[in-house]
Amino acid sequence: MRRPMHGTLLSKLNTLFALRSQNQNGCIQAIKAILKKNDDHQDYLKKIVLPGSIKHDVLKKLDSMNINSYTLFENDEGLMEILAFREVMAREKL
Protein backbone atom coordinates (compact mmCIF):
# COMPACT_ATOMS: atom_id res chain seq x y z
CA MET A 1 0.00 0.00 0.00
CA ARG A 2 1.37 3.38 -1.01
CA ARG A 3 1.64 6.10 1.55
CA PRO A 4 0.32 9.51 0.55
CA MET A 5 3.01 12.08 -0.17
CA HIS A 6 3.59 14.55 2.64
CA GLY A 7 1.85 17.87 1.92
CA THR A 8 4.98 20.00 2.37
CA LEU A 9 7.05 17.83 0.04
CA LEU A 10 4.31 17.86 -2.58
CA SER A 11 4.07 21.64 -2.28
CA LYS A 12 7.84 22.02 -2.74
CA LEU A 13 7.80 19.75 -5.79
CA ASN A 14 4.94 21.72 -7.33
CA THR A 15 6.85 24.95 -6.72
CA LEU A 16 10.00 23.54 -8.35
CA PHE A 17 8.06 22.34 -11.38
CA ALA A 18 6.36 25.73 -11.71
CA LEU A 19 9.70 27.58 -11.48
CA ARG A 20 11.28 25.32 -14.11
CA SER A 21 8.32 25.88 -16.41
CA GLN A 22 8.56 29.65 -15.95
CA ASN A 23 12.31 29.60 -16.62
CA GLN A 24 11.89 27.56 -19.79
CA ASN A 25 9.10 29.85 -20.99
CA GLY A 26 11.28 32.88 -20.22
CA CYS A 27 14.12 31.47 -22.34
CA ILE A 28 11.76 30.78 -25.22
CA GLN A 29 10.33 34.30 -25.03
CA ALA A 30 13.85 35.81 -24.94
CA ILE A 31 14.87 33.88 -28.05
CA LYS A 32 11.71 34.97 -29.86
CA ALA A 33 12.41 38.61 -28.92
CA ILE A 34 15.98 38.34 -30.20
CA LEU A 35 14.85 36.83 -33.47
CA LYS A 36 12.21 39.56 -33.98
CA LYS A 37 14.78 42.31 -33.55
CA ASN A 38 15.86 43.80 -36.86
CA ASP A 39 19.32 45.04 -35.95
CA ASP A 40 22.28 44.84 -38.33
CA HIS A 41 24.63 44.34 -35.38
CA GLN A 42 22.54 41.58 -33.82
CA ASP A 43 23.80 37.99 -33.76
CA TYR A 44 21.68 35.45 -35.58
CA LEU A 45 20.97 31.75 -35.43
CA LYS A 46 21.97 29.53 -38.31
CA LYS A 47 21.32 25.87 -38.87
CA ILE A 48 24.27 23.90 -40.15
CA VAL A 49 23.64 20.48 -41.70
CA LEU A 50 26.60 18.14 -41.35
CA PRO A 51 27.11 14.92 -43.31
CA GLY A 52 26.07 11.80 -41.43
CA SER A 53 29.54 10.35 -41.93
CA ILE A 54 31.01 12.78 -39.36
CA LYS A 55 28.09 12.74 -36.90
CA HIS A 56 29.78 10.53 -34.29
CA ASP A 57 33.04 12.50 -34.47
CA VAL A 58 31.22 15.79 -33.95
CA LEU A 59 29.11 14.41 -31.09
CA LYS A 60 32.23 12.99 -29.39
CA LYS A 61 33.99 16.35 -29.67
CA LEU A 62 30.98 18.22 -28.29
CA ASP A 63 30.63 15.69 -25.45
CA SER A 64 34.31 16.17 -24.58
CA MET A 65 33.47 19.88 -24.11
CA ASN A 66 30.48 18.88 -21.92
CA ILE A 67 27.95 19.89 -24.58
CA ASN A 68 25.40 17.12 -24.92
CA SER A 69 21.68 16.48 -24.73
CA TYR A 70 21.74 16.16 -20.94
CA THR A 71 23.66 19.37 -20.23
CA LEU A 72 21.48 21.28 -22.70
CA PHE A 73 18.04 20.00 -21.68
CA GLU A 74 18.67 18.60 -18.16
CA ASN A 75 16.06 15.86 -18.35
CA ASP A 76 16.00 12.07 -18.05
CA GLU A 77 15.67 11.60 -21.80
CA GLY A 78 18.81 13.66 -22.43
CA LEU A 79 20.67 11.66 -19.80
CA MET A 80 19.64 8.36 -21.38
CA GLU A 81 20.64 9.62 -24.85
CA ILE A 82 24.15 10.58 -23.77
CA LEU A 83 24.65 7.39 -21.77
CA ALA A 84 23.56 5.30 -24.76
CA PHE A 85 25.83 7.30 -27.07
CA ARG A 86 28.82 6.80 -24.74
CA GLU A 87 28.06 3.07 -24.54
CA VAL A 88 27.95 2.78 -28.34
CA MET A 89 31.22 4.68 -28.64
CA ALA A 90 32.87 2.46 -26.01
CA ARG A 91 31.74 -0.71 -27.80
CA GLU A 92 33.07 0.57 -31.14
CA LYS A 93 36.53 0.93 -29.58
CA LEU A 94 36.61 -2.79 -28.74
Distance bins in CASP14 RR format, pairs under 12 A and 6 or more apart:
PFRMAT RR
TARGET T0000
AUTHOR 0000-0000-0000
RMODE 2
METHOD distances of the structure
MODEL  1
3 9 0 0 0 0 0 1 0 0 0 0 0
4 10 0 0 0 0 1 0 0 0 0 0 0
5 11 0 0 0 0 1 0 0 0 0 0 0
5 12 0 0 0 0 0 1 0 0 0 0 0
5 13 0 0 0 0 1 0 0 0 0 0 0
5 14 0 0 0 0 0 1 0 0 0 0 0
6 12 0 0 0 0 1 0 0 0 0 0 0
6 13 0 0 0 0 0 1 0 0 0 0 0
7 13 0 0 0 0 1 0 0 0 0 0 0
7 14 0 0 0 0 1 0 0 0 0 0 0
7 15 0 0 0 0 0 1 0 0 0 0 0
8 14 0 0 0 0 0 1 0 0 0 0 0
8 15 0 0 0 0 0 1 0 0 0 0 0
9 15 0 0 0 0 0 1 0 0 0 0 0
9 16 0 0 0 0 0 1 0 0 0 0 0
10 16 0 0 0 0 0 1 0 0 0 0 0
10 17 0 0 0 0 0 1 0 0 0 0 0
11 17 0 0 0 0 0 1 0 0 0 0 0
11 18 0 0 0 0 0 1 0 0 0 0 0
12 18 0 0 0 0 0 1 0 0 0 0 0
12 19 0 0 0 0 0 1 0 0 0 0 0
13 19 0 0 0 0 0 1 0 0 0 0 0
13 20 0 0 0 0 0 1 0 0 0 0 0
14 20 0 0 0 0 0 1 0 0 0 0 0
14 21 0 0 0 0 0 1 0 0 0 0 0
15 21 0 0 0 0 0 1 0 0 0 0 0
15 22 0 0 0 0 0 1 0 0 0 0 0
16 22 0 0 0 0 0 1 0 0 0 0 0
16 23 0 0 0 0 0 1 0 0 0 0 0
17 23 0 0 0 0 0 1 0 0 0 0 0
17 24 0 0 0 0 0 1 0 0 0 0 0
18 24 0 0 0 0 0 1 0 0 0 0 0
18 25 0 0 0 0 0 1 0 0 0 0 0
19 25 0 0 0 0 0 1 0 0 0 0 0
19 26 0 0 0 0 0 1 0 0 0 0 0
20 26 0 0 0 0 0 1 0 0 0 0 0
20 27 0 0 0 0 0 1 0 0 0 0 0
20 73 0 0 0 0 0 1 0 0 0 0 0
20 74 0 0 0 0 1 0 0 0 0 0 0
20 75 0 0 0 0 1 0 0 0 0 0 0
21 27 0 0 0 0 0 1 0 0 0 0 0
21 28 0 0 0 0 0 1 0 0 0 0 0
22 28 0 0 0 0 0 1 0 0 0 0 0
22 29 0 0 0 0 0 1 0 0 0 0 0
23 29 0 0 0 0 0 1 0 0 0 0 0
23 30 0 0 0 0 0 1 0 0 0 0 0
23 74 0 0 0 0 0 1 0 0 0 0 0
24 30 0 0 0 0 0 1 0 0 0 0 0
24 31 0 0 0 0 0 1 0 0 0 0 0
24 73 0 0 0 0 1 0 0 0 0 0 0
24 74 0 0 0 0 0 1 0 0 0 0 0
24 75 0 0 0 0 0 1 0 0 0 0 0
25 31 0 0 0 0 0 1 0 0 0 0 0
25 32 0 0 0 0 0 1 0 0 0 0 0
26 32 0 0 0 0 1 0 0 0 0 0 0
26 33 0 0 0 0 1 0 0 0 0 0 0
26 34 0 0 0 0 0 1 0 0 0 0 0
27 33 0 0 0 0 0 1 0 0 0 0 0
27 34 0 0 0 0 0 1 0 0 0 0 0
27 72 0 0 0 0 0 1 0 0 0 0 0
27 73 0 0 0 0 0 1 0 0 0 0 0
28 34 0 0 0 0 0 1 0 0 0 0 0
28 35 0 0 0 0 0 1 0 0 0 0 0
29 35 0 0 0 0 0 1 0 0 0 0 0
29 36 0 0 0 0 0 1 0 0 0 0 0
30 36 0 0 0 0 0 1 0 0 0 0 0
30 37 0 0 0 0 0 1 0 0 0 0 0
31 37 0 0 0 0 0 1 0 0 0 0 0
31 43 0 0 0 0 0 1 0 0 0 0 0
31 44 0 0 0 0 0 1 0 0 0 0 0
31 45 0 0 0 0 1 0 0 0 0 0 0
32 45 0 0 0 0 0 1 0 0 0 0 0
33 39 0 0 0 0 0 1 0 0 0 0 0
33 42 0 0 0 0 0 1 0 0 0 0 0
34 42 1 0 0 1 0 0 0 0 0 0 0
34 43 1 0 0 1 0 0 0 0 0 0 0
34 44 0 0 0 0 1 0 0 0 0 0 0
34 45 0 0 0 0 1 0 0 0 0 0 0
35 42 0 0 0 0 1 0 0 0 0 0 0
35 43 0 0 0 0 0 1 0 0 0 0 0
35 44 1 0 0 1 0 0 0 0 0 0 0
35 45 1 0 0 1 0 0 0 0 0 0 0
35 46 0 0 0 0 0 1 0 0 0 0 0
36 42 0 0 0 0 0 1 0 0 0 0 0
36 44 0 0 0 0 0 1 0 0 0 0 0
37 43 0 0 0 0 1 0 0 0 0 0 0
37 44 0 0 0 0 1 0 0 0 0 0 0
38 44 0 0 0 0 0 1 0 0 0 0 0
48 54 0 0 0 0 0 1 0 0 0 0 0
48 58 0 0 0 0 0 1 0 0 0 0 0
49 55 0 0 0 0 0 1 0 0 0 0 0
49 58 0 0 0 0 0 1 0 0 0 0 0
50 56 0 0 0 0 0 1 0 0 0 0 0
50 57 0 0 0 0 1 0 0 0 0 0 0
50 58 1 0 0 1 0 0 0 0 0 0 0
50 59 0 0 0 0 0 1 0 0 0 0 0
50 61 0 0 0 0 0 1 0 0 0 0 0
50 62 0 0 0 0 0 1 0 0 0 0 0
51 57 0 0 0 0 0 1 0 0 0 0 0
51 58 0 0 0 0 1 0 0 0 0 0 0
52 58 0 0 0 0 1 0 0 0 0 0 0
52 59 0 0 0 0 0 1 0 0 0 0 0
54 60 0 0 0 0 0 1 0 0 0 0 0
54 61 0 0 0 0 1 0 0 0 0 0 0
54 62 0 0 0 0 0 1 0 0 0 0 0
55 61 0 0 0 0 0 1 0 0 0 0 0
55 62 0 0 0 0 0 1 0 0 0 0 0
55 85 0 0 0 0 0 1 0 0 0 0 0
55 88 0 0 0 0 0 1 0 0 0 0 0
55 89 0 0 0 0 0 1 0 0 0 0 0
56 62 0 0 0 0 0 1 0 0 0 0 0
56 63 0 0 0 0 0 1 0 0 0 0 0
56 85 0 0 0 0 1 0 0 0 0 0 0
56 86 0 0 0 0 0 1 0 0 0 0 0
56 88 0 0 0 0 1 0 0 0 0 0 0
56 89 1 0 0 1 0 0 0 0 0 0 0
56 92 0 0 0 0 1 0 0 0 0 0 0
56 93 0 0 0 0 0 1 0 0 0 0 0
57 63 0 0 0 0 0 1 0 0 0 0 0
57 64 0 0 0 0 0 1 0 0 0 0 0
57 89 0 0 0 0 0 1 0 0 0 0 0
57 92 0 0 0 0 0 1 0 0 0 0 0
58 64 0 0 0 0 0 1 0 0 0 0 0
58 65 0 0 0 0 0 1 0 0 0 0 0
58 67 0 0 0 0 0 1 0 0 0 0 0
58 68 0 0 0 0 0 1 0 0 0 0 0
58 85 0 0 0 0 0 1 0 0 0 0 0
59 65 0 0 0 0 0 1 0 0 0 0 0
59 67 0 0 0 0 1 0 0 0 0 0 0
59 68 1 0 0 1 0 0 0 0 0 0 0
59 69 0 0 0 0 1 0 0 0 0 0 0
59 81 0 0 0 0 0 1 0 0 0 0 0
59 82 0 0 0 0 1 0 0 0 0 0 0
59 84 0 0 0 0 0 1 0 0 0 0 0
59 85 1 0 0 1 0 0 0 0 0 0 0
59 86 0 0 0 0 1 0 0 0 0 0 0
59 88 0 0 0 0 0 1 0 0 0 0 0
59 89 0 0 0 0 1 0 0 0 0 0 0
60 67 0 0 0 0 0 1 0 0 0 0 0
60 68 0 0 0 0 0 1 0 0 0 0 0
60 82 0 0 0 0 0 1 0 0 0 0 0
60 85 0 0 0 0 1 0 0 0 0 0 0
60 86 0 0 0 0 1 0 0 0 0 0 0
60 88 0 0 0 0 0 1 0 0 0 0 0
60 89 1 0 0 1 0 0 0 0 0 0 0
60 90 0 0 0 0 0 1 0 0 0 0 0
60 92 0 0 0 0 0 1 0 0 0 0 0
60 93 0 0 0 0 0 1 0 0 0 0 0
61 67 0 0 0 0 1 0 0 0 0 0 0
61 68 0 0 0 0 0 1 0 0 0 0 0
61 89 0 0 0 0 0 1 0 0 0 0 0
62 68 1 0 0 1 0 0 0 0 0 0 0
62 69 0 0 0 0 1 0 0 0 0 0 0
62 70 0 0 0 0 0 1 0 0 0 0 0
62 71 0 0 0 0 1 0 0 0 0 0 0
62 72 0 0 0 0 1 0 0 0 0 0 0
62 82 0 0 0 0 0 1 0 0 0 0 0
62 85 0 0 0 0 0 1 0 0 0 0 0
63 69 0 0 0 0 1 0 0 0 0 0 0
63 70 0 0 0 0 1 0 0 0 0 0 0
63 71 0 0 0 0 1 0 0 0 0 0 0
63 72 0 0 0 0 0 1 0 0 0 0 0
63 78 0 0 0 0 0 1 0 0 0 0 0
63 81 0 0 0 0 0 1 0 0 0 0 0
63 82 1 0 0 1 0 0 0 0 0 0 0
63 83 0 0 0 0 0 1 0 0 0 0 0
63 85 1 0 0 1 0 0 0 0 0 0 0
63 86 1 0 0 1 0 0 0 0 0 0 0
63 88 0 0 0 0 0 1 0 0 0 0 0
63 89 0 0 0 0 1 0 0 0 0 0 0
64 86 0 0 0 0 0 1 0 0 0 0 0
64 89 0 0 0 0 0 1 0 0 0 0 0
65 71 0 0 0 0 1 0 0 0 0 0 0
65 72 0 0 0 0 0 1 0 0 0 0 0
66 72 0 0 0 0 0 1 0 0 0 0 0
66 82 0 0 0 0 0 1 0 0 0 0 0
67 73 0 0 0 0 0 1 0 0 0 0 0
67 82 0 0 0 0 0 1 0 0 0 0 0
68 74 0 0 0 0 0 1 0 0 0 0 0
68 78 1 0 0 1 0 0 0 0 0 0 0
68 79 0 0 0 0 1 0 0 0 0 0 0
68 80 0 0 0 0 0 1 0 0 0 0 0
68 81 1 0 0 1 0 0 0 0 0 0 0
68 82 1 0 1 0 0 0 0 0 0 0 0
68 83 0 0 0 0 1 0 0 0 0 0 0
68 84 0 0 0 0 0 1 0 0 0 0 0
68 85 1 0 0 1 0 0 0 0 0 0 0
68 86 0 0 0 0 1 0 0 0 0 0 0
68 89 0 0 0 0 0 1 0 0 0 0 0
69 75 0 0 0 0 1 0 0 0 0 0 0
69 76 0 0 0 0 0 1 0 0 0 0 0
69 77 1 0 0 1 0 0 0 0 0 0 0
69 78 1 1 0 0 0 0 0 0 0 0 0
69 79 1 0 0 1 0 0 0 0 0 0 0
69 80 0 0 0 0 1 0 0 0 0 0 0
69 81 1 0 1 0 0 0 0 0 0 0 0
69 82 1 0 1 0 0 0 0 0 0 0 0
69 83 0 0 0 0 0 1 0 0 0 0 0
69 84 0 0 0 0 0 1 0 0 0 0 0
69 85 0 0 0 0 1 0 0 0 0 0 0
69 86 0 0 0 0 0 1 0 0 0 0 0
70 76 0 0 0 0 1 0 0 0 0 0 0
70 77 0 0 0 0 1 0 0 0 0 0 0
70 78 1 0 1 0 0 0 0 0 0 0 0
70 79 1 0 1 0 0 0 0 0 0 0 0
70 80 0 0 0 0 1 0 0 0 0 0 0
70 81 1 0 0 1 0 0 0 0 0 0 0
70 82 1 0 1 0 0 0 0 0 0 0 0
70 83 0 0 0 0 1 0 0 0 0 0 0
70 84 0 0 0 0 0 1 0 0 0 0 0
70 85 0 0 0 0 0 1 0 0 0 0 0
70 86 0 0 0 0 0 1 0 0 0 0 0
71 78 0 0 0 0 1 0 0 0 0 0 0
71 79 0 0 0 0 1 0 0 0 0 0 0
71 81 0 0 0 0 0 1 0 0 0 0 0
71 82 0 0 0 0 1 0 0 0 0 0 0
72 78 0 0 0 0 1 0 0 0 0 0 0
72 79 0 0 0 0 0 1 0 0 0 0 0
72 81 0 0 0 0 0 1 0 0 0 0 0
72 82 0 0 0 0 1 0 0 0 0 0 0
73 79 0 0 0 0 1 0 0 0 0 0 0
73 80 0 0 0 0 0 1 0 0 0 0 0
73 81 0 0 0 0 1 0 0 0 0 0 0
73 82 0 0 0 0 0 1 0 0 0 0 0
74 82 0 0 0 0 0 1 0 0 0 0 0
75 81 0 0 0 0 1 0 0 0 0 0 0
75 82 0 0 0 0 0 1 0 0 0 0 0
76 82 0 0 0 0 0 1 0 0 0 0 0
76 83 0 0 0 0 0 1 0 0 0 0 0
77 83 0 0 0 0 0 1 0 0 0 0 0
77 84 0 0 0 0 0 1 0 0 0 0 0
78 84 0 0 0 0 1 0 0 0 0 0 0
78 85 0 0 0 0 1 0 0 0 0 0 0
78 86 0 0 0 0 0 1 0 0 0 0 0
79 85 0 0 0 0 0 1 0 0 0 0 0
79 86 0 0 0 0 0 1 0 0 0 0 0
80 86 0 0 0 0 0 1 0 0 0 0 0
80 87 0 0 0 0 0 1 0 0 0 0 0
81 87 0 0 0 0 0 1 0 0 0 0 0
81 88 0 0 0 0 0 1 0 0 0 0 0
82 88 0 0 0 0 0 1 0 0 0 0 0
82 89 0 0 0 0 0 1 0 0 0 0 0
83 89 0 0 0 0 0 1 0 0 0 0 0
83 90 0 0 0 0 0 1 0 0 0 0 0
84 90 0 0 0 0 0 1 0 0 0 0 0
84 91 0 0 0 0 0 1 0 0 0 0 0
85 91 0 0 0 0 0 1 0 0 0 0 0
85 92 0 0 0 0 0 1 0 0 0 0 0
86 92 0 0 0 0 0 1 0 0 0 0 0
86 93 0 0 0 0 0 1 0 0 0 0 0
87 93 0 0 0 0 0 1 0 0 0 0 0
87 94 0 0 0 0 0 1 0 0 0 0 0
88 94 0 0 0 0 0 1 0 0 0 0 0
END
